[in-house]
Amino acid sequence: MIKKNRQIKEAKVAEIKEKLEKEGLFDPVHKKEIPKFPKKIGVVTSPTGAAITDILNVMGRRNKNIDVIIFPSLVQGEGAAETIIEGLLTLDKMELDTIILARGGGSKEDLFVFNDEKIARTIYDLKTPIISAVGHEIDYSISDYVSDLRAPTPSAAAELAVDDYRSVIEAVSIYRQRLYRAMSGKMDLYRSRLEHFQTKFAYLSPENRLREQRQRLADLENAVQNGMNRKLQDERHRLSVYLERFAGLSPLRKLNQGYSYVAD
């Protein structure tokens, strides 16, 4: 009898899945992107199960600045579907970044409520991105197919929903250092170019050219003056030599040396 009831349930789940798939509720085109840096996250799950403990531990470790809003819900048995739907609709009105629908592991019968057609349609109509984390890795339910993202466990859902704050800080620090080095290199390059152009412009400036021409003219003037002085000295020396020669040939100088007249 138990086996027959299980087969009936499985057949019903297969029928619902096929029906919703034909309607396009599982189509990836309708999947919303999960925000990378959320500020507020809602969780629909049992307040006493292991799932909520795992989710809160992971979120606290990865980013303590996240606001977590928990809607306590039944996750199996009579009335579970209604409370899950109520939780999803309530959280969807609160303008959250992400919603997590979670439940820990259990038998297929324990997880059967997450194959409910009304829950599936509610998930599809949500405006808020939703992650389904029901059971263990091997467990699949219709809520997994219709949600925007499926997580194998509640802990994995928390990791997928919350950014690792420390890794982000480290990445920002690395990018800051790279940016600083790149900017420093660019600044050094442009500073070197600027100094080169400043030197070049200073050399080619009219004032510098005029200063160079003035110096050149002063150098030429000194060279001409020095040349004239040397030429004048040379000519004076030659004149002195000629004067000495002429003086030696002068009759007066001979007479001044003394003379005599001898007669027989």
MILOLUM-219961 format. One record per residue (C-alpha): x, y, z; residue in three letters. Coordinates in pm, 1 decimal. Layout:
<lumses>
<px:X py:Y pz:Z code:ALA>
...
</lumses>
This chain:
<lumses>
<px:0.0 py:0.0 pz:0.0 code:MET>
<px:282.1 py:238.6 pz:92.0 code:ILE>
<px:464.0 py:152.5 pz:-230.6 code:LYS>
<px:146.5 py:214.0 pz:-430.7 code:LYS>
<px:89.6 py:552.5 pz:-266.7 code:ASN>
<px:449.1 py:644.9 pz:-343.4 code:ARG>
<px:403.1 py:549.5 pz:-705.9 code:GLN>
<px:86.2 py:758.2 pz:-725.4 code:ILE>
<px:268.9 py:1057.9 pz:-581.0 code:LYS>
<px:562.1 py:1015.5 pz:-816.3 code:GLU>
<px:326.6 py:990.5 pz:-1112.9 code:ALA>
<px:150.1 py:1306.5 pz:-999.9 code:LYS>
<px:481.8 py:1490.9 pz:-964.8 code:VAL>
<px:583.7 py:1379.6 pz:-1313.3 code:ALA>
<px:250.8 py:1500.7 pz:-1450.6 code:GLU>
<px:288.2 py:1843.3 pz:-1284.6 code:ILE>
<px:647.3 py:1874.1 pz:-1401.6 code:LYS>
<px:557.3 py:1793.1 pz:-1761.6 code:GLU>
<px:265.4 py:2035.0 pz:-1752.8 code:LYS>
<px:471.3 py:2325.3 pz:-1616.0 code:LEU>
<px:758.6 py:2253.1 pz:-1851.5 code:GLU>
<px:524.9 py:2272.9 pz:-2151.0 code:LYS>
<px:397.5 py:2608.1 pz:-2021.9 code:GLU>
<px:758.0 py:2736.4 pz:-2016.5 code:GLY>
<px:797.0 py:2782.1 pz:-1640.5 code:LEU>
<px:1135.7 py:2610.8 pz:-1650.7 code:PHE>
<px:1266.5 py:2802.8 pz:-1950.8 code:ASP>
<px:1606.7 py:2965.3 pz:-1874.6 code:PRO>
<px:1496.4 py:3280.6 pz:-2053.3 code:VAL>
<px:1272.9 py:3359.7 pz:-1755.1 code:HIS>
<px:1550.2 py:3314.2 pz:-1495.7 code:LYS>
<px:1642.9 py:3628.5 pz:-1304.5 code:LYS>
<px:2005.0 py:3697.9 pz:-1219.5 code:GLU>
<px:2104.9 py:3660.3 pz:-855.3 code:ILE>
<px:2257.2 py:3989.8 pz:-727.5 code:PRO>
<px:2630.0 py:3964.4 pz:-652.0 code:LYS>
<px:2632.3 py:4211.9 pz:-364.3 code:PHE>
<px:2301.8 py:4186.1 pz:-178.7 code:PRO>
<px:2209.8 py:4389.6 pz:126.6 code:LYS>
<px:1887.1 py:4216.2 pz:228.3 code:LYS>
<px:1804.3 py:3848.6 pz:192.8 code:ILE>
<px:1483.2 py:3669.5 pz:285.5 code:GLY>
<px:1466.9 py:3304.0 pz:390.1 code:VAL>
<px:1157.0 py:3084.9 pz:390.8 code:VAL>
<px:1223.2 py:2773.9 pz:599.2 code:THR>
<px:1158.3 py:2603.6 pz:928.9 code:SER>
<px:1282.2 py:2815.4 pz:1221.2 code:PRO>
<px:1390.5 py:2504.6 pz:1411.7 code:THR>
<px:1558.6 py:2299.1 pz:1138.3 code:GLY>
<px:1926.7 py:2258.4 pz:1057.6 code:ALA>
<px:1881.9 py:2450.9 pz:731.8 code:ALA>
<px:1840.1 py:2793.3 pz:892.6 code:ILE>
<px:2138.2 py:2730.7 pz:1123.4 code:THR>
<px:2359.3 py:2639.2 pz:829.6 code:ASP>
<px:2242.2 py:2939.5 pz:627.9 code:ILE>
<px:2303.6 py:3187.4 pz:909.3 code:LEU>
<px:2647.5 py:3041.3 pz:986.2 code:ASN>
<px:2759.7 py:3068.3 pz:623.7 code:VAL>
<px:2621.3 py:3419.8 pz:581.6 code:MET>
<px:2782.0 py:3535.1 pz:904.9 code:GLY>
<px:3116.5 py:3399.1 pz:793.4 code:ARG>
<px:3104.5 py:3546.6 pz:444.9 code:ARG>
<px:2950.2 py:3887.2 pz:514.5 code:ASN>
<px:2820.1 py:4009.1 pz:850.4 code:LYS>
<px:2666.8 py:4320.2 pz:696.7 code:ASN>
<px:2379.7 py:4132.7 pz:532.1 code:ILE>
<px:2030.9 py:4179.2 pz:674.8 code:ASP>
<px:1854.3 py:3841.5 pz:691.5 code:VAL>
<px:1475.9 py:3831.1 pz:721.3 code:ILE>
<px:1338.9 py:3487.1 pz:816.0 code:ILE>
<px:982.7 py:3382.9 pz:748.3 code:PHE>
<px:913.1 py:3076.4 pz:966.7 code:PRO>
<px:729.4 py:2815.9 pz:766.5 code:SER>
<px:622.9 py:2455.4 pz:774.7 code:LEU>
<px:831.6 py:2249.8 pz:534.1 code:VAL>
<px:633.2 py:1925.7 pz:531.9 code:GLN>
<px:293.8 py:1791.9 pz:616.1 code:GLY>
<px:-48.3 py:1951.4 pz:617.0 code:GLU>
<px:-55.0 py:2327.7 pz:574.5 code:GLY>
<px:309.3 py:2345.3 pz:461.1 code:ALA>
<px:227.8 py:2456.9 pz:105.4 code:ALA>
<px:8.3 py:2741.7 pz:231.3 code:GLU>
<px:269.9 py:2875.6 pz:474.4 code:THR>
<px:545.2 py:2850.2 pz:211.4 code:ILE>
<px:334.5 py:3046.2 pz:-38.0 code:ILE>
<px:250.7 py:3304.2 pz:228.9 code:GLU>
<px:619.4 py:3341.9 pz:312.9 code:GLY>
<px:722.2 py:3384.7 pz:-50.3 code:LEU>
<px:453.6 py:3646.0 pz:-118.5 code:LEU>
<px:530.1 py:3834.6 pz:203.4 code:THR>
<px:903.0 py:3854.5 pz:138.4 code:LEU>
<px:846.6 py:3945.1 pz:-226.8 code:ASP>
<px:675.0 py:4267.6 pz:-115.6 code:LYS>
<px:969.4 py:4375.6 pz:101.8 code:MET>
<px:1200.8 py:4475.8 pz:-185.3 code:GLU>
<px:1470.0 py:4225.2 pz:-93.8 code:LEU>
<px:1768.1 py:4138.0 pz:-311.2 code:ASP>
<px:1722.5 py:3760.3 pz:-294.1 code:THR>
<px:1490.9 py:3500.7 pz:-142.0 code:ILE>
<px:1606.1 py:3154.0 pz:-34.7 code:ILE>
<px:1356.0 py:2869.5 pz:-10.2 code:LEU>
<px:1529.5 py:2607.1 pz:200.3 code:ALA>
<px:1480.2 py:2274.3 pz:367.4 code:ARG>
<px:1727.6 py:2018.3 pz:499.4 code:GLY>
<px:1748.7 py:1658.9 pz:383.6 code:GLY>
<px:1471.3 py:1405.6 pz:417.2 code:GLY>
<px:1285.3 py:1131.6 pz:239.0 code:SER>
<px:1100.1 py:1191.1 pz:-85.2 code:LYS>
<px:777.3 py:1196.6 pz:110.5 code:GLU>
<px:918.4 py:1466.8 pz:340.6 code:ASP>
<px:1014.2 py:1678.3 pz:39.9 code:LEU>
<px:693.0 py:1620.0 pz:-151.7 code:PHE>
<px:543.9 py:1959.8 pz:-66.3 code:VAL>
<px:812.0 py:2132.1 pz:-278.3 code:PHE>
<px:655.5 py:1965.7 pz:-583.8 code:ASN>
<px:330.2 py:2149.8 pz:-522.2 code:ASP>
<px:198.1 py:2320.9 pz:-837.3 code:GLU>
<px:76.9 py:2629.8 pz:-648.9 code:LYS>
<px:421.8 py:2680.3 pz:-494.1 code:ILE>
<px:579.0 py:2644.5 pz:-837.0 code:ALA>
<px:351.0 py:2905.2 pz:-990.9 code:ARG>
<px:408.2 py:3139.2 pz:-696.1 code:THR>
<px:785.4 py:3108.8 pz:-742.6 code:ILE>
<px:750.9 py:3180.2 pz:-1114.4 code:TYR>
<px:547.9 py:3498.2 pz:-1048.5 code:ASP>
<px:789.8 py:3641.5 pz:-791.0 code:LEU>
<px:959.9 py:3971.7 pz:-872.0 code:LYS>
<px:1251.5 py:3891.2 pz:-639.3 code:THR>
<px:1521.9 py:3647.1 pz:-755.4 code:PRO>
<px:1491.1 py:3318.5 pz:-569.0 code:ILE>
<px:1725.8 py:3029.8 pz:-486.2 code:ILE>
<px:1581.1 py:2687.3 pz:-415.9 code:SER>
<px:1777.3 py:2471.2 pz:-170.8 code:ALA>
<px:1569.0 py:2167.6 pz:-88.0 code:VAL>
<px:1715.0 py:1843.1 pz:49.0 code:GLY>
<px:2056.5 py:1707.2 pz:-45.0 code:HIS>
<px:2254.1 py:1721.1 pz:-368.2 code:GLU>
<px:2076.3 py:1421.2 pz:-519.7 code:ILE>
<px:1729.0 py:1553.5 pz:-437.2 code:ASP>
<px:1542.8 py:1744.1 pz:-707.0 code:TYR>
<px:1199.7 py:1900.5 pz:-674.2 code:SER>
<px:980.8 py:2112.5 pz:-900.3 code:ILE>
<px:1072.9 py:2418.9 pz:-694.5 code:SER>
<px:1434.3 py:2365.2 pz:-808.4 code:ASP>
<px:1336.5 py:2370.1 pz:-1174.9 code:TYR>
<px:1117.1 py:2679.1 pz:-1156.6 code:VAL>
<px:1345.0 py:2885.9 pz:-931.0 code:SER>
<px:1603.9 py:3124.0 pz:-1072.4 code:ASP>
<px:1887.4 py:2916.3 pz:-925.4 code:LEU>
<px:1909.9 py:2573.8 pz:-767.6 code:ARG>
<px:2150.4 py:2505.9 pz:-478.4 code:ALA>
<px:2239.0 py:2149.9 pz:-374.9 code:PRO>
<px:2215.1 py:2233.3 pz:-2.8 code:THR>
<px:2100.5 py:2523.9 pz:218.1 code:PRO>
<px:2467.1 py:2602.0 pz:297.1 code:SER>
<px:2544.2 py:2618.8 pz:-73.5 code:ALA>
<px:2245.4 py:2850.7 pz:-121.4 code:ALA>
<px:2392.2 py:3089.7 pz:136.0 code:ALA>
<px:2728.3 py:3082.8 pz:-43.6 code:GLU>
<px:2560.6 py:3151.4 pz:-377.7 code:LEU>
<px:2350.3 py:3433.5 pz:-235.8 code:ALA>
<px:2614.6 py:3617.6 pz:-31.8 code:VAL>
<px:2943.2 py:3755.4 pz:-156.0 code:ASP>
<px:3258.3 py:3670.2 pz:38.4 code:ASP>
<px:3335.2 py:4009.6 pz:194.2 code:TYR>
<px:3698.6 py:3925.2 pz:271.4 code:ARG>
<px:3773.7 py:3808.7 pz:-81.0 code:SER>
<px:3614.2 py:4124.9 pz:-218.5 code:VAL>
<px:3828.6 py:4341.5 pz:10.2 code:ILE>
<px:4140.5 py:4150.2 pz:-93.5 code:GLU>
<px:4049.9 py:4184.0 pz:-460.2 code:ALA>
<px:3991.3 py:4558.3 pz:-419.3 code:VAL>
<px:4328.3 py:4590.7 pz:-245.1 code:SER>
<px:4503.4 py:4404.6 pz:-527.2 code:ILE>
<px:4332.6 py:4615.6 pz:-793.3 code:TYR>
<px:4420.0 py:4931.7 pz:-598.4 code:ARG>
<px:4786.8 py:4833.4 pz:-593.4 code:GLN>
<px:4781.2 py:4751.6 pz:-964.3 code:ARG>
<px:4610.9 py:5081.2 pz:-1040.6 code:LEU>
<px:4861.4 py:5271.2 pz:-826.5 code:TYR>
<px:5156.0 py:5104.7 pz:-1000.7 code:ARG>
<px:5005.0 py:5169.8 pz:-1342.6 code:ALA>
<px:4932.1 py:5534.5 pz:-1257.7 code:MET>
<px:5278.9 py:5578.7 pz:-1105.9 code:SER>
<px:5438.8 py:5435.2 pz:-1419.8 code:GLY>
<px:5231.0 py:5662.8 pz:-1640.9 code:LYS>
<px:5315.3 py:5963.7 pz:-1426.5 code:MET>
<px:5688.2 py:5886.5 pz:-1446.5 code:ASP>
<px:5664.2 py:5845.9 pz:-1823.8 code:LEU>
<px:5474.7 py:6171.2 pz:-1874.8 code:TYR>
<px:5704.1 py:6352.7 pz:-1629.0 code:ARG>
<px:6006.8 py:6237.9 pz:-1828.0 code:SER>
<px:5843.9 py:6348.9 pz:-2152.5 code:ARG>
<px:5755.3 py:6684.5 pz:-2000.9 code:LEU>
<px:6110.7 py:6741.0 pz:-1880.2 code:GLU>
<px:6239.4 py:6650.2 pz:-2226.8 code:HIS>
<px:6005.8 py:6895.2 pz:-2395.6 code:PHE>
<px:6084.3 py:7164.3 pz:-2139.5 code:GLN>
<px:6455.8 py:7124.4 pz:-2211.8 code:THR>
<px:6390.5 py:7126.2 pz:-2584.3 code:LYS>
<px:6168.0 py:7434.3 pz:-2569.9 code:PHE>
<px:6413.6 py:7611.6 pz:-2343.7 code:ALA>
<px:6688.8 py:7547.7 pz:-2596.8 code:TYR>
<px:6475.3 py:7657.7 pz:-2890.8 code:LEU>
<px:6319.2 py:7960.4 pz:-2719.2 code:SER>
<px:6387.8 py:8306.9 pz:-2878.4 code:PRO>
<px:6534.6 py:8432.3 pz:-2552.3 code:GLU>
<px:6781.0 py:8145.1 pz:-2539.6 code:ASN>
<px:6869.0 py:8188.0 pz:-2906.0 code:ARG>
<px:6920.8 py:8561.0 pz:-2852.9 code:LEU>
<px:7137.7 py:8487.2 pz:-2550.1 code:ARG>
<px:7342.9 py:8245.5 pz:-2758.2 code:GLU>
<px:7382.6 py:8496.5 pz:-3040.7 code:GLN>
<px:7488.8 py:8764.9 pz:-2794.4 code:ARG>
<px:7746.7 py:8532.8 pz:-2646.3 code:GLN>
<px:7865.0 py:8437.0 pz:-2991.6 code:ARG>
<px:7894.3 py:8803.7 pz:-3090.2 code:LEU>
<px:8086.1 py:8877.2 pz:-2768.7 code:ALA>
<px:8321.0 py:8589.4 pz:-2842.1 code:ASP>
<px:8378.2 py:8717.2 pz:-3197.5 code:LEU>
<px:8437.3 py:9067.8 pz:-3066.1 code:GLU>
<px:8695.3 py:8937.5 pz:-2819.5 code:ASN>
<px:8858.6 py:8732.3 pz:-3091.8 code:ALA>
<px:8880.8 py:9035.5 pz:-3324.1 code:VAL>
<px:9011.5 py:9254.9 pz:-3042.9 code:GLN>
<px:9271.8 py:8997.9 pz:-2945.1 code:ASN>
<px:9371.1 py:8958.9 pz:-3310.9 code:GLY>
<px:9408.3 py:9333.9 pz:-3356.1 code:MET>
<px:9614.2 py:9359.7 pz:-3039.1 code:ASN>
<px:9844.5 py:9079.3 pz:-3152.3 code:ARG>
<px:9875.7 py:9238.9 pz:-3499.9 code:LYS>
<px:9953.5 py:9577.9 pz:-3346.1 code:LEU>
<px:10221.3 py:9427.6 pz:-3124.3 code:GLN>
<px:10372.5 py:9249.2 pz:-3418.5 code:ASP>
<px:10379.7 py:9571.2 pz:-3622.1 code:GLU>
<px:10529.0 py:9765.3 pz:-3330.3 code:ARG>
<px:10796.9 py:9503.7 pz:-3296.0 code:HIS>
<px:10875.8 py:9523.7 pz:-3665.9 code:ARG>
<px:10881.7 py:9902.8 pz:-3647.8 code:LEU>
<px:11126.9 py:9884.4 pz:-3361.0 code:SER>
<px:11350.4 py:9655.8 pz:-3562.0 code:VAL>
<px:11340.0 py:9890.8 pz:-3860.2 code:TYR>
<px:11412.1 py:10189.4 pz:-3640.5 code:LEU>
<px:11716.4 py:10015.7 pz:-3499.2 code:GLU>
<px:11836.0 py:9936.5 pz:-3846.3 code:ARG>
<px:11783.9 py:10291.6 pz:-3970.2 code:PHE>
<px:11948.5 py:10430.2 pz:-3660.5 code:ALA>
<px:12254.5 py:10221.7 pz:-3733.5 code:GLY>
<px:12281.3 py:10367.9 pz:-4080.0 code:LEU>
<px:12234.3 py:10731.7 pz:-3975.6 code:SER>
<px:12533.7 py:10975.9 pz:-4048.6 code:PRO>
<px:12457.9 py:11165.9 pz:-3734.2 code:LEU>
<px:12505.9 py:10856.8 pz:-3524.3 code:ARG>
<px:12839.9 py:10806.6 pz:-3692.5 code:LYS>
<px:12938.4 py:11164.3 pz:-3620.9 code:LEU>
<px:12822.6 py:11129.7 pz:-3259.7 code:ASN>
<px:13060.3 py:10838.1 pz:-3226.3 code:GLN>
<px:13348.1 py:11078.5 pz:-3299.6 code:GLY>
<px:13554.3 py:11149.6 pz:-3607.0 code:TYR>
<px:13895.5 py:11294.2 pz:-3708.2 code:SER>
<px:14048.0 py:11455.4 pz:-4007.5 code:TYR>
<px:14400.5 py:11347.4 pz:-4098.5 code:VAL>
<px:14614.5 py:11536.9 pz:-4341.8 code:ALA>
<px:14973.0 py:11486.6 pz:-4452.5 code:ASP>
</lumses>
